[in-house]
Amino acid sequence: DVTLDADTAHPRLEVSQDGKSVKDTGKIRNVSMTEKTFDSHLFVLAKEGYTSGKRYWEVDVGEKRNWQVGIARETVTRKGTLTLSPKHGFWVIGLVDGREYWARTERWTRLAVSGKLTRIGIFLDTKAKKLSFFNVHKETAVYAFSLGGDKSQEGKFFPFFSTGSISAKPDTAPLKVVQRFDE
């Protein structure tokens, strides 16, 4: 089950009581900071990570103008400036300023998306070493990452969520985990 881990959330983020949504409050909240907490970026991970099997979950991004979703390796750095890319343990796509969809590859890859993505399907297949993203409403593929056979396969993969850039105007609309299945 994909449930957000409030202990990993940047202090500006508020995770719902049921752990199914996260929003940017626009204010640094007085929360305890641990080694698990992202301190410089509006990121949060799920509580449970995966090393095997097939996992699928959907994220309702609604009308948000900035967001990023995907997976992160358990060992990612949580402090200071981070770069979202597979080399740094993040396999992520997102929307920037309500205009352009990007895959966070080493050199960003612009995604050709028709219409607006409002619900993203994410399929992690650890055996095939693949992470795929789908436009749920149009039932179309958006992008797929190969997870490679090197050190990127070590440790657990955690579902990853971001409400966008910390320097952008806060958008209090939530990201919501709406569906999932495990095999």
Secondary structure as UniProt FT lines:
FT   HELIX           6..8
FT   TURN            11..12
FT   STRAND          13..15
FT   TURN            17..18
FT   STRAND          21..24
FT   TURN            35..36
FT   STRAND          43..46
FT   STRAND          54..60
FT   TURN            62..63
FT   STRAND          67..73
FT   TURN            74..75
FT   HELIX           86..88
FT   STRAND          90..96
FT   TURN            97..99
FT   STRAND          100..103
FT   STRAND          109..110
FT   STRAND          119..125
FT   TURN            126..129
FT   STRAND          130..135
FT   TURN            136..139
FT   STRAND          140..146
FT   HELIX           151..153
FT   STRAND          157..162
FT   TURN            166..167
FT   STRAND          175..182
//
